[in-house]
């Protein structure tokens, strides 16, 4: 079975203000996603599954998929806004849990998941590849963890899965959708008024997972519960988050998650103001020989 990487790329990029997945940031016009795919390619991944919007397909194929397809197998899954809710004014799909659930027919063995608009570092794909190789049975999952101080931006708030680990295993994960760089390290809020500290060294999820295919059954069940519960209460805003599903599986004893910490600093394009720092970092890594220039030349 081909080692597969699933990439979440259906987000519009509201905070960024555009199609950040295909914004040039590399020395030869590479996109942020090119660097992750190249690192995955070096680590032995042979297949990429992109989750995108259908309306975005032509531009995405031209900018990202077609160049990569010369080196790896490429496939697509389309995540759309439910027409019933679009008529009510909803402007985005139902979340990352739904996105991964759509990939059932595209994946055969253990697979990895990442975001399209995050730069994860040069070490992490080898780490997740090794974890995928170690997976022996259902419910044995994995996650690449990052230190909170390496994943925040000065330009605004971010969403992270805040983790509690013991002996290299994930014990608990809570999705925090508003984390800011403030205080001694970072703080999060649920209501915009009350803030709670996150100390340096706190492990967080960047949606970098390793799963066995049984996750699809759990995701389908979670989506059914979501549609009959939270979505009815908040039809325009509610989302079903992948880390939240994993957290519930941990509580129910239906899964284990091995956590491998990555020492690298995260870079992203959550906000346009993040772009210059990212461009500088990628140029320096290219100059050091970590990446060819152009990547797919």
C-alpha atoms as a printed R data frame, in Angstrom:
    type eleno elety resid chain resno       x      y       z
1   ATOM     1    CA   UNK     A     1   0.000  0.000   0.000
2   ATOM     2    CA   UNK     A     2   1.176  3.458  -0.857
3   ATOM     3    CA   UNK     A     3   1.932  5.713   2.082
4   ATOM     4    CA   UNK     A     4  -0.711  8.441   1.780
5   ATOM     5    CA   UNK     A     5  -0.850 12.061   2.907
6   ATOM     6    CA   UNK     A     6  -4.245 13.781   3.119
7   ATOM     7    CA   UNK     A     7  -4.093 17.584   2.914
8   ATOM     8    CA   UNK     A     8  -6.865 19.838   4.214
9   ATOM     9    CA   UNK     A     9  -7.073 22.603   1.611
10  ATOM    10    CA   UNK     A    10 -10.763 23.513   1.408
11  ATOM    11    CA   UNK     A    11 -10.530 26.599   3.635
12  ATOM    12    CA   UNK     A    12 -11.278 29.932   2.022
13  ATOM    13    CA   UNK     A    13  -8.811 31.837   4.166
14  ATOM    14    CA   UNK     A    14 -11.108 34.464   5.675
15  ATOM    15    CA   UNK     A    15  -8.516 35.847   8.072
16  ATOM    16    CA   UNK     A    16  -5.834 35.785   5.398
17  ATOM    17    CA   UNK     A    17  -8.062 37.465   2.847
18  ATOM    18    CA   UNK     A    18  -7.542 35.225  -0.154
19  ATOM    19    CA   UNK     A    19  -6.564 31.832  -1.540
20  ATOM    20    CA   UNK     A    20  -3.562 31.376   0.721
21  ATOM    21    CA   UNK     A    21  -3.017 27.784  -0.417
22  ATOM    22    CA   UNK     A    22  -1.639 29.014  -3.761
23  ATOM    23    CA   UNK     A    23   0.021 32.261  -2.699
24  ATOM    24    CA   UNK     A    24   3.713 32.224  -3.797
25  ATOM    25    CA   UNK     A    25   6.084 32.237  -0.805
26  ATOM    26    CA   UNK     A    26   9.154 30.332  -2.017
27  ATOM    27    CA   UNK     A    27  12.236 31.631  -3.849
28  ATOM    28    CA   UNK     A    28  10.880 30.441  -7.195
29  ATOM    29    CA   UNK     A    29   7.224 31.116  -6.526
30  ATOM    30    CA   UNK     A    30   6.556 27.903  -4.608
31  ATOM    31    CA   UNK     A    31   3.458 27.709  -2.430
32  ATOM    32    CA   UNK     A    32   3.633 26.846   1.257
33  ATOM    33    CA   UNK     A    33   2.028 23.503   0.461
34  ATOM    34    CA   UNK     A    34   4.892 22.625  -1.940
35  ATOM    35    CA   UNK     A    35   7.369 22.522   0.924
36  ATOM    36    CA   UNK     A    36   5.232 20.130   2.970
37  ATOM    37    CA   UNK     A    37   4.668 17.868  -0.021
38  ATOM    38    CA   UNK     A    38   8.377 17.829  -0.834
39  ATOM    39    CA   UNK     A    39   9.227 16.873   2.758
40  ATOM    40    CA   UNK     A    40   6.614 14.103   2.573
41  ATOM    41    CA   UNK     A    41   8.062 12.920  -0.744
42  ATOM    42    CA   UNK     A    42  11.539 12.705   0.780
43  ATOM    43    CA   UNK     A    43  10.074 10.736   3.709
44  ATOM    44    CA   UNK     A    44   8.637  8.059   1.411
45  ATOM    45    CA   UNK     A    45   5.049  9.182   0.888
46  ATOM    46    CA   UNK     A    46   3.807  8.142  -2.538
47  ATOM    47    CA   UNK     A    47   0.242  9.460  -2.714
48  ATOM    48    CA   UNK     A    48  -1.385 12.812  -1.955
49  ATOM    49    CA   UNK     A    49  -5.127 13.366  -1.466
50  ATOM    50    CA   UNK     A    50  -6.132 17.029  -1.621
51  ATOM    51    CA   UNK     A    51  -9.392 18.143  -0.010
52  ATOM    52    CA   UNK     A    52 -10.508 21.256  -1.878
53  ATOM    53    CA   UNK     A    53 -13.567 23.150  -3.090
54  ATOM    54    CA   UNK     A    54 -14.882 22.217  -6.545
55  ATOM    55    CA   UNK     A    55 -14.918 25.883  -7.590
56  ATOM    56    CA   UNK     A    56 -11.214 26.046  -6.755
57  ATOM    57    CA   UNK     A    57 -10.262 22.894  -8.662
58  ATOM    58    CA   UNK     A    58  -8.915 24.331 -11.921
59  ATOM    59    CA   UNK     A    59  -6.646 26.891 -10.247
60  ATOM    60    CA   UNK     A    60  -5.485 24.398  -7.639
61  ATOM    61    CA   UNK     A    61  -4.642 21.703 -10.163
62  ATOM    62    CA   UNK     A    62  -2.623 24.142 -12.247
63  ATOM    63    CA   UNK     A    63  -0.771 25.700  -9.317
64  ATOM    64    CA   UNK     A    64  -0.234 22.656  -7.080
65  ATOM    65    CA   UNK     A    65  -1.587 19.309  -8.230
66  ATOM    66    CA   UNK     A    66  -0.188 19.062 -11.746
67  ATOM    67    CA   UNK     A    67   3.470 19.804 -10.839
68  ATOM    68    CA   UNK     A    68   3.325 17.318  -7.950
69  ATOM    69    CA   UNK     A    69   1.679 14.616 -10.082
70  ATOM    70    CA   UNK     A    70   4.983 14.120 -11.937
71  ATOM    71    CA   UNK     A    71   6.490 12.767  -8.713
72  ATOM    72    CA   UNK     A    72   3.593 11.301  -6.708
73  ATOM    73    CA   UNK     A    73   0.106  9.948  -7.245
74  ATOM    74    CA   UNK     A    74  -2.432 12.745  -6.787
75  ATOM    75    CA   UNK     A    75  -6.148 12.476  -6.021
76  ATOM    76    CA   UNK     A    76  -8.883 14.921  -5.007
77  ATOM    77    CA   UNK     A    77 -11.841 15.071  -2.645
78  ATOM    78    CA   UNK     A    78 -14.323 17.943  -2.704
79  ATOM    79    CA   UNK     A    79 -15.749 19.482   0.452
80  ATOM    80    CA   UNK     A    80 -18.632 21.838  -0.213
81  ATOM    81    CA   UNK     A    81 -21.072 23.933   1.771
82  ATOM    82    CA   UNK     A    82 -24.301 22.008   2.331
83  ATOM    83    CA   UNK     A    83 -26.830 23.623  -0.079
84  ATOM    84    CA   UNK     A    84 -29.557 23.657   2.560
85  ATOM    85    CA   UNK     A    85 -27.369 25.652   4.928
86  ATOM    86    CA   UNK     A    86 -25.893 27.818   2.183
87  ATOM    87    CA   UNK     A    87 -29.410 29.071   1.511
88  ATOM    88    CA   UNK     A    88 -29.629 30.060   5.186
89  ATOM    89    CA   UNK     A    89 -26.400 32.078   4.905
90  ATOM    90    CA   UNK     A    90 -23.723 29.596   5.914
91  ATOM    91    CA   UNK     A    91 -20.383 30.433   4.246
92  ATOM    92    CA   UNK     A    92 -18.169 27.416   5.043
93  ATOM    93    CA   UNK     A    93 -18.346 23.593   5.240
94  ATOM    94    CA   UNK     A    94 -18.901 21.644   8.441
95  ATOM    95    CA   UNK     A    95 -15.265 21.350   9.551
96  ATOM    96    CA   UNK     A    96 -12.190 19.158   9.501
97  ATOM    97    CA   UNK     A    97 -13.957 16.025  10.775
98  ATOM    98    CA   UNK     A    98 -16.284 16.142   7.777
99  ATOM    99    CA   UNK     A    99 -13.337 16.766   5.438
100 ATOM   100    CA   UNK     A   100 -11.458 13.644   6.516
101 ATOM   101    CA   UNK     A   101 -14.646 11.568   6.531
102 ATOM   102    CA   UNK     A   102 -14.993 12.307   2.805
103 ATOM   103    CA   UNK     A   103 -11.701 10.522   2.075
104 ATOM   104    CA   UNK     A   104 -12.888  6.997   2.882
105 ATOM   105    CA   UNK     A   105 -12.695  5.752  -0.719
106 ATOM   106    CA   UNK     A   106  -9.319  7.372  -1.388
107 ATOM   107    CA   UNK     A   107  -7.279  5.778   1.417
108 ATOM   108    CA   UNK     A   108  -6.197  2.185   1.890
109 ATOM   109    CA   UNK     A   109  -3.850  1.820   4.830
110 ATOM   110    CA   UNK     A   110  -2.618  4.043   7.640
111 ATOM   111    CA   UNK     A   111  -2.433  7.647   6.461
112 ATOM   112    CA   UNK     A   112  -1.289 11.073   7.614
113 ATOM   113    CA   UNK     A   113  -3.240 14.351   7.719
114 ATOM   114    CA   UNK     A   114  -1.962 17.956   7.563
115 ATOM   115    CA   UNK     A   115  -3.251 21.458   6.898
116 ATOM   116    CA   UNK     A   116  -2.444 23.084   3.553
117 ATOM   117    CA   UNK     A   117  -1.549 26.468   5.012
118 ATOM   118    CA   UNK     A   118   0.981 25.426   7.648
119 ATOM   119    CA   UNK     A   119   4.718 24.861   7.307
120 ATOM   120    CA   UNK     A   120   5.566 22.028   9.687
121 ATOM   121    CA   UNK     A   121   9.354 21.807   9.446
122 ATOM   122    CA   UNK     A   122  11.812 19.432   7.838
123 ATOM   123    CA   UNK     A   123  11.792 16.606  10.412
124 ATOM   124    CA   UNK     A   124   8.129 15.836  10.963
125 ATOM   125    CA   UNK     A   125   7.249 13.753   7.907
126 ATOM   126    CA   UNK     A   126   9.921 11.188   8.668
127 ATOM   127    CA   UNK     A   127   8.591 11.088  12.233
128 ATOM   128    CA   UNK     A   128   4.979 10.507  11.182
129 ATOM   129    CA   UNK     A   129   6.100  8.011   8.539
130 ATOM   130    CA   UNK     A   130   7.798  5.916  11.208
131 ATOM   131    CA   UNK     A   131   4.688  6.100  13.388
132 ATOM   132    CA   UNK     A   132   2.505  4.929  10.504
133 ATOM   133    CA   UNK     A   133   4.824  1.961   9.983
134 ATOM   134    CA   UNK     A   134   4.383  1.015  13.639
135 ATOM   135    CA   UNK     A   135   0.574  0.960  13.557
136 ATOM   136    CA   UNK     A   136  -0.630 -2.611  13.998
137 ATOM   137    CA   UNK     A   137  -4.336 -2.461  14.719
138 ATOM   138    CA   UNK     A   138  -7.521 -0.446  14.829
139 ATOM   139    CA   UNK     A   139  -7.612  2.594  17.052
140 ATOM   140    CA   UNK     A   140  -3.829  3.002  17.127
141 ATOM   141    CA   UNK     A   141  -3.334  6.592  16.041
142 ATOM   142    CA   UNK     A   142  -0.478  9.093  16.165
143 ATOM   143    CA   UNK     A   143   0.086 12.827  16.329
144 ATOM   144    CA   UNK     A   144   2.981 15.193  15.788
145 ATOM   145    CA   UNK     A   145   3.035 17.614  18.695
146 ATOM   146    CA   UNK     A   146   4.465 21.137  18.761
147 ATOM   147    CA   UNK     A   147   5.378 23.430  21.626
148 ATOM   148    CA   UNK     A   148   2.826 26.220  21.942
149 ATOM   149    CA   UNK     A   149   5.472 28.946  21.805
150 ATOM   150    CA   UNK     A   150   6.547 27.679  18.369
151 ATOM   151    CA   UNK     A   151   3.058 27.919  16.906
152 ATOM   152    CA   UNK     A   152   1.668 31.394  17.674
153 ATOM   153    CA   UNK     A   153   1.810 34.606  15.654
154 ATOM   154    CA   UNK     A   154   2.079 38.275  16.598
155 ATOM   155    CA   UNK     A   155  -0.517 39.118  13.957
156 ATOM   156    CA   UNK     A   156  -3.683 37.747  15.570
157 ATOM   157    CA   UNK     A   157  -5.290 34.682  17.091
158 ATOM   158    CA   UNK     A   158  -4.927 31.046  16.045
159 ATOM   159    CA   UNK     A   159  -6.743 27.757  16.662
160 ATOM   160    CA   UNK     A   160  -4.885 24.872  18.254
161 ATOM   161    CA   UNK     A   161  -5.691 21.575  19.895
162 ATOM   162    CA   UNK     A   162  -4.241 21.965  23.400
163 ATOM   163    CA   UNK     A   163  -2.932 18.601  24.601
164 ATOM   164    CA   UNK     A   164  -2.178 16.763  27.800
165 ATOM   165    CA   UNK     A   165   0.309 13.913  27.408
166 ATOM   166    CA   UNK     A   166   1.735 11.201  29.656
167 ATOM   167    CA   UNK     A   167   4.677  8.963  28.726
168 ATOM   168    CA   UNK     A   168   4.445  9.933  25.081
169 ATOM   169    CA   UNK     A   169   0.722  9.222  24.811
170 ATOM   170    CA   UNK     A   170  -2.119 11.680  24.314
171 ATOM   171    CA   UNK     A   171  -4.397 11.799  27.353
172 ATOM   172    CA   UNK     A   172  -6.630 14.738  26.494
173 ATOM   173    CA   UNK     A   173  -7.057 17.293  23.721
174 ATOM   174    CA   UNK     A   174  -9.229 20.403  23.705
175 ATOM   175    CA   UNK     A   175  -9.775 22.540  20.635
176 ATOM   176    CA   UNK     A   176  -9.140 26.193  21.489
177 ATOM   177    CA   UNK     A   177 -10.238 28.442  18.664
178 ATOM   178    CA   UNK     A   178  -8.879 31.748  20.010
179 ATOM   179    CA   UNK     A   179  -5.260 31.638  21.215
180 ATOM   180    CA   UNK     A   180  -3.110 34.750  21.271
181 ATOM   181    CA   UNK     A   181   0.542 35.432  21.970
182 ATOM   182    CA   UNK     A   182   0.249 37.336  25.251
183 ATOM   183    CA   UNK     A   183   1.339 37.139  28.872
184 ATOM   184    CA   UNK     A   184   4.417 35.006  29.543
185 ATOM   185    CA   UNK     A   185   3.690 32.827  26.511
186 ATOM   186    CA   UNK     A   186   0.133 32.522  25.216
187 ATOM   187    CA   UNK     A   187  -3.434 32.685  26.449
188 ATOM   188    CA   UNK     A   188  -6.792 31.499  25.158
189 ATOM   189    CA   UNK     A   189 -10.361 32.711  25.553
190 ATOM   190    CA   UNK     A   190 -13.763 31.179  24.904
191 ATOM   191    CA   UNK     A   191 -15.860 34.322  25.356
192 ATOM   192    CA   UNK     A   192 -13.497 37.208  24.566
193 ATOM   193    CA   UNK     A   193 -13.465 38.358  28.186
194 ATOM   194    CA   UNK     A   194 -11.920 35.619  30.333
195 ATOM   195    CA   UNK     A   195  -8.372 34.549  29.451
196 ATOM   196    CA   UNK     A   196  -6.489 31.417  30.512
197 ATOM   197    CA   UNK     A   197  -2.692 30.984  30.338
198 ATOM   198    CA   UNK     A   198  -0.812 28.429  28.270
199 ATOM   199    CA   UNK     A   199   2.712 27.975  29.586
200 ATOM   200    CA   UNK     A   200   5.780 27.462  27.387
201 ATOM   201    CA   UNK     A   201   6.244 23.821  26.482
202 ATOM   202    CA   UNK     A   202   2.518 23.062  26.376
203 ATOM   203    CA   UNK     A   203   2.057 20.512  23.564
204 ATOM   204    CA   UNK     A   204  -0.455 21.443  20.885
205 ATOM   205    CA   UNK     A   205  -1.872 19.782  17.812
206 ATOM   206    CA   UNK     A   206  -1.380 21.377  14.410
207 ATOM   207    CA   UNK     A   207  -3.760 18.887  12.763
208 ATOM   208    CA   UNK     A   208  -0.814 16.635  11.941
209 ATOM   209    CA   UNK     A   209  -2.231 13.157  12.527
210 ATOM   210    CA   UNK     A   210  -1.655  9.547  11.679
211 ATOM   211    CA   UNK     A   211  -4.735  7.313  11.444
212 ATOM   212    CA   UNK     A   212  -5.772  3.789  10.601
213 ATOM   213    CA   UNK     A   213  -8.822  3.498   8.288
214 ATOM   214    CA   UNK     A   214 -11.196  2.633  11.160
215 ATOM   215    CA   UNK     A   215 -11.225  6.386  11.929
216 ATOM   216    CA   UNK     A   216 -13.774  6.782   9.118
217 ATOM   217    CA   UNK     A   217 -16.481  4.896  11.023
218 ATOM   218    CA   UNK     A   218 -15.877  7.121  14.054
219 ATOM   219    CA   UNK     A   219 -16.007 10.262  11.918
220 ATOM   220    CA   UNK     A   220 -19.278  9.223  10.292
221 ATOM   221    CA   UNK     A   221 -20.829  8.693  13.725
222 ATOM   222    CA   UNK     A   222 -19.471 12.010  14.974
223 ATOM   223    CA   UNK     A   223 -20.904 13.851  11.964
224 ATOM   224    CA   UNK     A   224 -24.314 12.296  12.506
225 ATOM   225    CA   UNK     A   225 -24.301 13.427  16.145
226 ATOM   226    CA   UNK     A   226 -23.059 16.872  15.106
227 ATOM   227    CA   UNK     A   227 -25.860 17.355  12.587
228 ATOM   228    CA   UNK     A   228 -28.480 16.290  15.112
229 ATOM   229    CA   UNK     A   229 -27.038 18.408  17.892
230 ATOM   230    CA   UNK     A   230 -24.657 21.355  17.741
231 ATOM   231    CA   UNK     A   231 -25.457 22.209  14.125
232 ATOM   232    CA   UNK     A   232 -29.141 22.658  14.953
233 ATOM   233    CA   UNK     A   233 -28.189 25.101  17.703
234 ATOM   234    CA   UNK     A   234 -25.680 27.094  15.614
235 ATOM   235    CA   UNK     A   235 -26.526 26.405  11.959
236 ATOM   236    CA   UNK     A   236 -24.324 29.156  10.494
237 ATOM   237    CA   UNK     A   237 -21.172 28.760  12.591
238 ATOM   238    CA   UNK     A   238 -20.914 25.296  14.174
239 ATOM   239    CA   UNK     A   239 -18.094 23.026  12.994
240 ATOM   240    CA   UNK     A   240 -17.114 19.472  13.811
241 ATOM   241    CA   UNK     A   241 -13.376 19.489  14.537
242 ATOM   242    CA   UNK     A   242 -11.104 16.509  13.977
243 ATOM   243    CA   UNK     A   243  -9.254 16.980  17.308
244 ATOM   244    CA   UNK     A   244 -12.594 17.006  19.154
245 ATOM   245    CA   UNK     A   245 -13.517 13.637  17.645
246 ATOM   246    CA   UNK     A   246 -10.161 12.195  18.671
247 ATOM   247    CA   UNK     A   247 -10.625 13.624  22.161
248 ATOM   248    CA   UNK     A   248 -13.959 11.852  22.555
249 ATOM   249    CA   UNK     A   249 -12.454  8.561  21.376
250 ATOM   250    CA   UNK     A   250  -9.761  8.899  24.023
251 ATOM   251    CA   UNK     A   251 -12.363  9.515  26.733
252 ATOM   252    CA   UNK     A   252 -14.341  6.473  25.614
253 ATOM   253    CA   UNK     A   253 -11.248  4.259  25.487
254 ATOM   254    CA   UNK     A   254 -11.744  3.545  21.789
255 ATOM   255    CA   UNK     A   255  -8.366  4.850  20.628
256 ATOM   256    CA   UNK     A   256  -4.798  5.514  21.679
257 ATOM   257    CA   UNK     A   257  -2.635  8.285  20.239
258 ATOM   258    CA   UNK     A   258   1.142  8.158  20.325
259 ATOM   259    CA   UNK     A   259   2.616 11.669  20.372
260 ATOM   260    CA   UNK     A   260   5.941 12.525  18.779
261 ATOM   261    CA   UNK     A   261   7.191 16.008  19.568
262 ATOM   262    CA   UNK     A   262   8.674 17.969  16.688
263 ATOM   263    CA   UNK     A   263  11.301 20.573  17.621
264 ATOM   264    CA   UNK     A   264  10.738 22.742  14.548
265 ATOM   265    CA   UNK     A   265   9.121 26.158  14.553
266 ATOM   266    CA   UNK     A   266   5.803 26.445  12.785
267 ATOM   267    CA   UNK     A   267   5.266 29.011  10.076
268 ATOM   268    CA   UNK     A   268   1.909 29.749   8.515
269 ATOM   269    CA   UNK     A   269  -0.155 32.168   6.504
270 ATOM   270    CA   UNK     A   270  -3.076 32.571   8.859
271 ATOM   271    CA   UNK     A   271  -2.739 36.309   8.218
272 ATOM   272    CA   UNK     A   272  -1.199 38.148   5.272
273 ATOM   273    CA   UNK     A   273   1.105 39.914   7.722
274 ATOM   274    CA   UNK     A   274   2.701 36.520   8.475
275 ATOM   275    CA   UNK     A   275   3.920 36.170   4.897
276 ATOM   276    CA   UNK     A   276   7.226 38.155   5.025
277 ATOM   277    CA   UNK     A   277   8.542 36.095   7.952
278 ATOM   278    CA   UNK     A   278   7.582 32.880   6.176
279 ATOM   279    CA   UNK     A   279   9.216 33.988   2.917
280 ATOM   280    CA   UNK     A   280  12.437 34.804   4.774
281 ATOM   281    CA   UNK     A   281  12.496 31.462   6.607
282 ATOM   282    CA   UNK     A   282  11.902 29.430   3.439
283 ATOM   283    CA   UNK     A   283  14.578 31.372   1.553
284 ATOM   284    CA   UNK     A   284  17.081 30.624   4.317
285 ATOM   285    CA   UNK     A   285  16.199 26.924   4.332
286 ATOM   286    CA   UNK     A   286  16.568 26.792   0.551
287 ATOM   287    CA   UNK     A   287  19.960 28.493   0.750
288 ATOM   288    CA   UNK     A   288  21.050 25.882   3.297
289 ATOM   289    CA   UNK     A   289  20.161 23.123   0.841
290 ATOM   290    CA   UNK     A   290  17.090 21.783   2.631
291 ATOM   291    CA   UNK     A   291  15.053 22.317  -0.553
292 ATOM   292    CA   UNK     A   292  15.952 22.432  -4.266
293 ATOM   293    CA   UNK     A   293  15.081 25.581  -6.157
294 ATOM   294    CA   UNK     A   294  12.658 25.311  -7.823
295 ATOM   295    CA   UNK     A   295  11.226 22.444  -5.780
296 ATOM   296    CA   UNK     A   296   9.554 20.652  -8.699
297 ATOM   297    CA   UNK     A   297  12.025 21.748 -11.345
